[in-house]
Amino acid sequence: MFRLDHKHALVTGGASGIGAAVVDTLRAQGAVVRVLDLDDRADLPGDVTDPDVVARAFARAEAEAPLDILVCSAGIGFVGDILNTSPEDFDRLMAVNARGVFLCCQEAVRRMTAHGRGGCIVNICSIAAETALAERFAYSATKGAVLAMTRSIAKDFIGRAIRCNCVCPARVHTPFVDAYLARNYPGREAEVFAELSAAQPIGRMGRPDEVAALVAYLCSDEAAFITGAAYDIDGGVMAMR
């Protein structure tokens, strides 16, 4: 079950964090995966906010075979409420987290429609799209956009055999978390890490591979009856608020 043999996938933001775990998991399930990331080591180095870069990356990814799967994982974080979020901060987050998803989904839908085989899109969203989180004003706005785009694509292209879903993690232990702790709590990293972990009812942060496993399922034929859905993977946060 959940095999992805002979499937061709593109993962944005696949050089680190959740995206890297998604790449490893899809490959382990048999998919051929290409990575679009700012990291020069990516298969397709480039910026998801640039439409020309995105178009070239998708063309290169389809050089071997038509695209079956897109996973949009590229994203950036920001801590701040509306008063300490500058217009530049807001625009930067919107550019990567929302515009990047728009451009990549647009290119994927265009190509999946053209080749007639349909396909699957999974966007990495967040519980921030569904509930208020302290000091996540701009980030929450971008993830709300991702959730809305996901449902809209699912609605508009269900007749073209294109499924579009998103996963909504709570706090996941990634390099972003470690960098945040080192920058804001030098010398107290372990203490604050424990506090952040305890904020999830299950008592710990999620792992990237756990999110990746859910993504792999949604990309598989076993999930063929699922579209327009938002799956919380949050250690009980949403259920126990």
N, C-alpha and C positions, 0 to 999 in steps of 0.2 A: 504494500500500500504506500501511497504518497510518493511514488517514484516519478521522476521528471526526465526520464531518458528521452533523448531526441528533442528536448525542448531547448530553445535558445532564449537566454535572458540577458537583460541589461539592468545593472544595479547602480544607482547614483549614490555617491557618498560611501562607496564600498571599500575604501581604503582603511577605515578605522571604525571602532565602536560597533554599534548595532549593524551598520552596513557591512562591515567585514565579516561578522558572524553570519549574516544572510548569505553572502557570497560563498563562504565555506559550506554552509548547510545545503544550498541549492546544488553546488557541485557534488557534494556527497550523495545527493539524491539523483545524480545522473545528468543534470542540466549543463549545457555549455554556457558559461557566464562571462560577460564583459563588464568592466567596471569603469564608470565615468566619475572622476574625482579630480579635485584640484591637485592632489598629490601626483608628482611627476612619475611615480612608480605605477600608476594606474594604467590599465590597458588603453584607456581613452582619456588622457589628461585634459581637463578643461573646466570651465565655469558654467554651471547650470543656469545662470542668470542671463547668458548670452545666447540669443536664438540661433546665430550662425554656428557657434560652437556646438550647440545641442544638435542641430541638423546634421553637421558633419559627423558627430559621434554616432548618431543613429545610423547613418549611411554606412559607416565603417562596421558597426555591429552587425548590420544585415548583409555584409559582403559574403558571408558563408551561407546564411539561411534566413528566412523571414523571422521576425521577432515574435516570440510567443508570450514572453513575460517581461514586465517592467516593474521594478521595485524602486520607489522614490524614497531614499533614506538620507539624502544630503540635507543637512540642516545645521543651524547654529542656535545657541542659547543666549539668553540675556536675563539678568536679574534686575528688576526695577519696577516701581509703580508708575502711574501716569505722570507724576510730578518730576521724577528723575529719569524719565525717558526722553531723550532729545529727538527732534525730527530726524536727525541723521541715524540714530540708533533704530528708530522705527522703520525707516526706509531700508536700512541694511537687512534687518530681519525679514521684512516683507519680500525683499529681492530674492533672498536665498530660499526661505521656507515656503513662500507662497508662489512667487513668480517662477521659481525654479521648478516647482511641481507642475504648474500650469504649462510651461514650455515643454517639459519632458512628456507629460501626459498627452498634450496636443500632438506631439510628434509620434508617439506610440499609437494613439488612436488613428491618426492619419494612415500610418503604415499597416496597422492591423486591419483597417477597413479596406485598404487597397489590395492586400494579398488575399482577403476573403476567408482566412482561417480563424478569424477572431483572436482572442488572447486574454490575458489576465494582467491586471494592474493592481498592485498593492502599495498603498501609501503609508509611510510611517507617520502617524499622527501623535496624539497625546491625550491623556485625560484632561489636559488643560483646555481642550476644545469643548469639554462637556461640563466642567465644573470650575468654580473660581479657585485659583491658587494664589497665595500671597506673593506679591512682587514678581508677577509674571505677566504684566499687562501686555507688552508688545508680543511676547512669545505666544501667549494665549490667543491673541488676535490672529496670528499667522496660522496657528493650528486649527482655529475655527474655520479659516478659509480652506484649509486642506480637507476638513471633514465635509464642508459644503461642496467642494469640487468633486470629491469622491462620489457623493450621492448623485450629483448632477450627471456625471459621466455614466454612472450605472444606469440611470433612468434613460438617457438619450441613446445609448448604444446597446441596450439589452437585445435588441433585434438584430444586431450585427455580431452576436456571439462574443461580445467583449464584456468581461466581468471586471468590476472595479470595487475594491474593498479597502479598508484601512485598519490598522491596528493601533491601539491607544495605550501605550505603556504609562505606568507611573514612573517613579525614579528607578533608573537602571544604572548599574555601576559601569561607567565607561571612562575613558581618559578625560572627558569633560569634567566629571565629578572630581577626579583627583586634582586636576589643574585648578578648579574652583576652590578646593580646600587649601591647596598650597598657597594660592594667591591671597585668600581672605582670612585664613586661620593658621598662619605659620606657627608651628610648634604645638598646635592643638588638632592636627588633622585626624588622629585616631579618635579623639573624643567627639568631634563634630560628625565624623563618619558614622559613629555608633548612634548618635542622635538622629541623623538623617535616615539611617536604616530602620530605627524603631518607629519612624513615622508611618511606615507601612504596617497595617494590622498583622500581616504574616510575619513581621519581625525582621525583615531584611530587604535590601534592594533586589530588583530583578537582575538577571544575567542576560547579556546580549544573545547567548545561544538559545535562551528560552523564548525570546521574542522571535528569533530566526526560525525556530521550530513552528511557531504559529504562522509565520509568513509562508513557509514551505507548504504547510497544509493548504492554505488559501490559494496557492499556485497550482496545486495538484488537481487531478481529475476527480478525486474524491470530494472536492469542494465545488463541483460543477453546479450545484443548486444554490450557491451563495453569491449574491452580488448586492452592492449598496449597503453593506454591513460595516459596523464599527465595532471591533472586538477589543474590550478592555483586557489588559494583561497587567494587573496592578496590585497584586498581593492583597486584594480585598478592600482597597481604598474606596472605590465607588459604592460598593455594597454596604459599607459600614460607616459612611459619613453621617 
